[in-house]
């Protein structure tokens, strides 16, 4: 049982790392304080900090299903809990022959339970993170380019992602990012993912890397974002720069792999730069 829990946690982190290095480090504000239990106010420690940091939620408040109920809140239907761990003290007694007083020893058993973020519940008010940027300074040329792609972009989310099934991009609010450059680098990363949809560039995720398809697509998205940042003069730090470095080491085994990734990234950047959905709509 112990090994199973360790495996679950380790595999979860490996899975996230395969999507990009340090996924718990976000370019937007994830709250002014550490992830903590909303009732005890105690911050989570050790591996739980890592697990909850990977969740992507902007509000650092968590509780178990029963704890939210105690506060009069309800976890919304369909929401999935995040598994965290704790060490439960166990007392072991050893009975000796002809000795009425058993020897006692103590050890800790690793156990799991699930918590839900404040963003997953309803029926309760809580303080939301304050904006990082009081005044967001837009880049008009880049905003115009993003608008012309016709991509459906929904701000106000707790994380940045592209949803292939619903074909939209979810983004945190602009003023929650650490800087304007972080915002644009992030949205260009997601736009590169968006460009690979079947009805656009039909970019098969990692066709040459079946065992790491998602990771290869992340590499393409990072490079595509880098190319677009350069096109518009954005000093956009790559969200997973360390990841790219590790991939380059792995790709030395195939001297064509980085060329393929760069070609796909350039194709995506060109596609995004050439779109003009406003002209298409006007002609319709």
Backbone torsions as a table, in degrees:
resi	resn	phi	psi	omega
1	UNK	NA	-43.3	179.7
2	UNK	-58.1	-48.5	-178.5
3	UNK	-61.6	-36.8	-179.7
4	UNK	-61.9	-42.6	179.5
5	UNK	-65.8	-45.5	177.8
6	UNK	-59.7	-40.7	179.3
7	UNK	-63.6	-42.7	-178.5
8	UNK	-61.1	-47.2	-178.5
9	UNK	-66.6	-46.0	-179.3
10	UNK	-62.1	-44.3	-179.8
11	UNK	-63.8	-35.7	178.0
12	UNK	-62.8	-44.4	-179.3
13	UNK	-67.7	-41.6	177.6
14	UNK	-59.8	-42.9	179.9
15	UNK	-60.1	-42.0	179.5
16	UNK	-69.9	-40.0	-179.9
17	UNK	-64.3	-30.1	178.0
18	UNK	-68.0	-19.3	177.0
19	UNK	-87.4	-14.0	-178.6
20	UNK	154.9	148.9	-176.8
21	UNK	-68.0	146.1	176.2
22	UNK	44.7	60.7	-177.9
23	UNK	-66.3	-11.8	178.8
24	UNK	-83.0	-6.7	176.6
25	UNK	-97.4	115.0	-175.6
26	UNK	-112.3	149.0	179.5
27	UNK	-83.2	9.7	175.9
28	UNK	-122.1	165.8	-177.6
29	UNK	-73.8	121.8	-179.6
30	UNK	-103.8	31.4	178.4
31	UNK	106.4	154.8	-175.3
32	UNK	-83.1	-10.1	-177.2
33	UNK	-132.8	172.9	179.5
34	UNK	-71.1	159.0	174.2
35	UNK	-59.9	128.9	-175.3
36	UNK	-144.8	161.8	175.9
37	UNK	-78.2	131.0	-173.1
38	UNK	-68.0	-23.3	-179.3
39	UNK	-89.4	-52.8	-177.2
40	UNK	-78.2	-21.1	-176.0
41	UNK	66.2	9.1	-180.0
42	UNK	-85.3	131.6	178.2
43	UNK	-71.1	147.1	177.1
44	UNK	-74.0	148.6	-173.0
45	UNK	-118.5	165.9	170.6
46	UNK	54.8	-131.5	-175.7
47	UNK	-62.1	-28.4	-179.8
48	UNK	-66.9	-30.9	175.5
49	UNK	-62.9	-39.6	-179.6
50	UNK	-67.5	-46.4	-177.4
51	UNK	-62.7	-48.5	-177.7
52	UNK	-71.4	-29.2	177.4
53	UNK	-65.5	-25.9	179.6
54	UNK	-81.7	-6.6	-174.6
55	UNK	-69.7	-31.4	179.8
56	UNK	86.6	-2.4	-179.2
57	UNK	-72.0	142.0	-179.2
58	UNK	-82.7	-19.3	179.6
59	UNK	-98.1	124.8	-174.4
60	UNK	-88.5	30.5	-177.5
61	UNK	-111.0	130.3	-175.4
62	UNK	-135.8	158.1	174.4
63	UNK	-166.4	162.3	176.1
64	UNK	-76.0	169.1	-179.9
65	UNK	-56.9	-46.0	-178.6
66	UNK	-67.6	-36.9	179.3
67	UNK	-65.0	-39.9	176.5
68	UNK	-63.2	-39.2	177.3
69	UNK	-62.0	-39.0	178.5
70	UNK	-60.6	-30.9	-179.7
71	UNK	-87.0	0.3	-180.0
72	UNK	85.0	13.6	-180.0
73	UNK	-103.2	160.9	179.1
74	UNK	-125.7	131.8	173.2
75	UNK	-71.9	127.2	-176.5
76	UNK	-63.8	145.5	-178.8
77	UNK	-59.8	134.6	178.2
78	UNK	91.6	-10.3	179.5
79	UNK	-73.8	141.5	-179.7
80	UNK	-105.2	136.6	179.3
81	UNK	-77.2	161.0	176.2
82	UNK	-103.4	124.9	-177.6
83	UNK	-78.5	124.8	172.8
84	UNK	-124.0	174.2	-172.6
85	UNK	-126.4	159.6	172.4
86	UNK	-151.3	158.1	180.0
87	UNK	-101.3	119.6	-179.9
88	UNK	-98.1	125.7	-179.6
89	UNK	-69.7	135.2	179.7
90	UNK	-123.7	134.1	176.7
91	UNK	-103.5	130.4	-179.8
92	UNK	-114.6	129.7	-179.7
93	UNK	-109.1	136.0	177.5
94	UNK	-118.0	118.3	-178.3
95	UNK	-87.3	127.7	177.9
96	UNK	-102.3	149.9	177.1
97	UNK	-62.8	134.0	176.5
98	UNK	58.1	28.9	178.4
99	UNK	-134.9	110.8	-177.1
100	UNK	-71.0	-14.8	-178.1
101	UNK	-104.7	104.2	-178.1
102	UNK	-70.4	150.0	173.2
103	UNK	-73.8	140.5	-179.6
104	UNK	-117.8	135.5	175.3
105	UNK	-133.8	156.1	-177.1
106	UNK	-126.9	143.9	174.1
107	UNK	-149.2	170.5	-177.6
108	UNK	-114.2	135.6	179.6
109	UNK	-108.2	129.5	-180.0
110	UNK	-78.3	125.8	179.5
111	UNK	-129.9	167.0	-179.0
112	UNK	-125.1	156.1	167.9
113	UNK	-154.0	171.0	-173.6
114	UNK	-114.6	140.1	177.1
115	UNK	-124.7	157.7	179.9
116	UNK	-123.7	141.0	179.2
117	UNK	-78.0	155.6	179.7
118	UNK	-58.8	-26.9	179.0
119	UNK	-71.8	-10.8	-178.4
120	UNK	-99.0	2.7	-176.8
121	UNK	-121.8	166.0	177.1
122	UNK	-136.3	161.4	179.2
123	UNK	91.7	15.4	-179.9
124	UNK	-149.8	144.7	177.8
125	UNK	-102.6	141.3	177.5
126	UNK	-147.6	158.0	-177.6
127	UNK	-75.3	125.4	179.7
128	UNK	-88.5	154.4	179.6
129	UNK	-58.0	141.3	178.1
130	UNK	-76.1	148.7	179.9
131	UNK	-58.1	140.6	176.6
132	UNK	-78.6	-40.5	179.5
133	UNK	-104.3	113.0	178.2
134	UNK	-66.0	-39.8	179.0
135	UNK	-129.7	112.8	179.3
136	UNK	-82.9	124.1	-179.9
137	UNK	-98.1	103.9	-175.8
138	UNK	-74.0	160.8	172.0
139	UNK	-108.8	98.8	-172.4
140	UNK	-53.1	-43.3	-177.9
141	UNK	-63.3	-38.7	-179.3
142	UNK	-75.5	-37.9	175.7
143	UNK	-60.7	-39.6	178.8
144	UNK	-65.5	-41.0	179.2
145	UNK	-64.0	-43.0	179.1
146	UNK	-62.7	-41.7	179.3
147	UNK	-62.4	-41.1	-176.9
148	UNK	-69.7	-17.3	176.9
149	UNK	-67.0	-26.5	-177.0
150	UNK	79.5	5.7	-179.9
151	UNK	-65.7	138.8	175.6
152	UNK	-82.4	116.1	-177.3
153	UNK	-121.1	122.6	-178.4
154	UNK	-111.5	111.0	178.3
155	UNK	-86.4	163.1	179.3
156	UNK	99.2	4.9	179.8
157	UNK	-82.8	171.5	-178.9
158	UNK	-93.1	-3.1	-179.8
159	UNK	-154.7	169.5	177.5
160	UNK	-105.4	129.7	-177.6
161	UNK	-165.0	161.6	170.1
162	UNK	-112.5	129.3	179.8
163	UNK	-100.0	102.5	-178.7
164	UNK	-62.0	-39.9	-177.5
165	UNK	-63.4	-38.5	-178.9
166	UNK	-103.0	-3.9	176.8
167	UNK	53.1	54.8	172.9
168	UNK	-145.6	162.1	178.2
169	UNK	-106.9	128.7	175.2
170	UNK	-100.8	136.2	-178.1
171	UNK	-140.3	144.9	168.7
172	UNK	-64.9	162.5	178.2
173	UNK	-61.0	149.2	-175.5
174	UNK	-57.3	-41.9	-174.0
175	UNK	-81.1	5.6	173.8
176	UNK	-92.2	-8.1	179.7
177	UNK	-77.9	156.8	-177.8
178	UNK	-69.9	-25.0	176.9
179	UNK	-162.6	165.2	176.8
180	UNK	-62.3	-37.7	179.3
181	UNK	-61.5	-39.6	178.1
182	UNK	-63.0	-40.1	179.8
183	UNK	-62.7	-50.2	-176.0
184	UNK	-67.6	-38.4	178.0
185	UNK	-61.9	-37.8	-178.9
186	UNK	-70.6	-45.0	-177.8
187	UNK	-69.5	-31.2	176.7
188	UNK	-70.5	-32.7	173.8
189	UNK	-61.3	-46.9	-179.1
190	UNK	-70.1	-33.9	176.3
191	UNK	-64.3	-34.2	177.1
192	UNK	-65.4	-42.1	173.5
193	UNK	-58.0	-45.9	-178.5
194	UNK	-57.6	-37.6	-177.3
195	UNK	-66.1	-22.0	-176.3
196	UNK	-85.2	3.7	-179.8
197	UNK	-58.6	154.9	-175.3
198	UNK	-56.6	-38.5	-178.1
199	UNK	-86.1	7.0	174.0
200	UNK	-115.0	-103.5	-178.8
201	UNK	-87.7	-8.4	178.7
202	UNK	48.6	57.0	-178.5
203	UNK	-87.8	106.5	178.3
204	UNK	-67.8	124.7	-176.4
205	UNK	-64.3	113.7	172.4
206	UNK	53.0	49.7	-178.6
207	UNK	-56.4	-34.2	-179.8
208	UNK	-87.3	-5.0	-175.9
209	UNK	-132.6	66.1	-174.2
210	UNK	-59.2	-29.8	-178.2
211	UNK	-84.3	-6.5	179.5
212	UNK	-145.9	45.7	-174.6
213	UNK	-60.4	-44.6	-177.4
214	UNK	-65.0	-41.6	-178.4
215	UNK	-63.8	-39.0	179.6
216	UNK	-65.9	-40.1	177.1
217	UNK	-63.3	-37.2	177.2
218	UNK	-63.1	-38.7	177.9
219	UNK	-62.5	-44.0	177.8
220	UNK	-61.2	-43.9	-178.5
221	UNK	-65.1	-39.1	179.2
222	UNK	-66.2	-42.9	-179.9
223	UNK	-69.6	-38.8	176.9
224	UNK	-61.4	-42.3	178.0
225	UNK	-63.7	-39.4	179.8
226	UNK	-63.9	-42.8	179.2
227	UNK	-63.0	-43.9	-178.6
228	UNK	-69.0	-37.0	176.0
229	UNK	-60.0	-42.1	179.0
230	UNK	-65.3	-39.7	179.4
231	UNK	-58.5	-35.1	-174.1
232	UNK	-110.5	14.7	175.2
233	UNK	67.6	31.1	179.9
234	UNK	-96.7	128.9	175.3
235	UNK	-84.6	71.3	-174.8
236	UNK	-92.2	107.1	174.6
237	UNK	-65.7	131.4	179.8
238	UNK	-63.2	138.1	-177.3
239	UNK	-66.4	-27.8	-177.0
240	UNK	-128.8	50.3	-176.5
241	UNK	-59.4	-40.7	179.3
242	UNK	-63.4	-35.5	179.3
243	UNK	-63.0	-43.0	-180.0
244	UNK	-61.8	-40.4	178.5
245	UNK	-59.5	-43.0	179.9
246	UNK	-69.3	-33.8	178.4
247	UNK	-66.8	-38.4	-179.4
248	UNK	-60.7	-35.8	176.9
249	UNK	-63.9	-43.3	-179.6
250	UNK	-68.1	-35.1	-175.0
251	UNK	-75.5	-8.1	176.2
252	UNK	-61.6	-20.7	179.1
253	UNK	-70.6	-18.9	179.6
254	UNK	-132.4	106.2	-173.6
255	UNK	-72.9	-3.1	177.3
256	UNK	-102.4	-12.7	-172.0
257	UNK	-62.7	-47.1	-177.5
258	UNK	-67.7	-30.6	176.1
259	UNK	-66.1	-41.2	178.4
260	UNK	-64.5	-43.5	179.8
261	UNK	-63.7	-43.8	179.8
262	UNK	-64.7	-38.8	179.6
263	UNK	-64.6	-42.5	178.3
264	UNK	-65.6	-38.7	179.2
265	UNK	-66.2	-42.2	179.2
266	UNK	-66.2	-38.7	177.9
267	UNK	-62.6	-40.2	178.8
268	UNK	-66.7	-43.1	179.8
269	UNK	-62.8	-43.1	178.6
270	UNK	-63.0	-41.9	-179.8
271	UNK	-60.4	-46.8	-179.3
272	UNK	-64.8	-40.3	-178.7
273	UNK	-69.9	-23.7	-175.6
274	UNK	-97.1	-10.0	-179.1
275	UNK	-68.6	146.6	174.2
276	UNK	-150.2	78.2	-178.0
277	UNK	-66.5	-26.1	179.7
278	UNK	-67.9	-36.7	178.3
279	UNK	-69.5	-38.1	178.8
280	UNK	-64.0	-42.1	-179.6
281	UNK	-66.7	-38.0	-179.3
282	UNK	-67.0	-33.1	-178.1
283	UNK	-80.6	-19.3	-176.4
284	UNK	-72.1	NA	NA
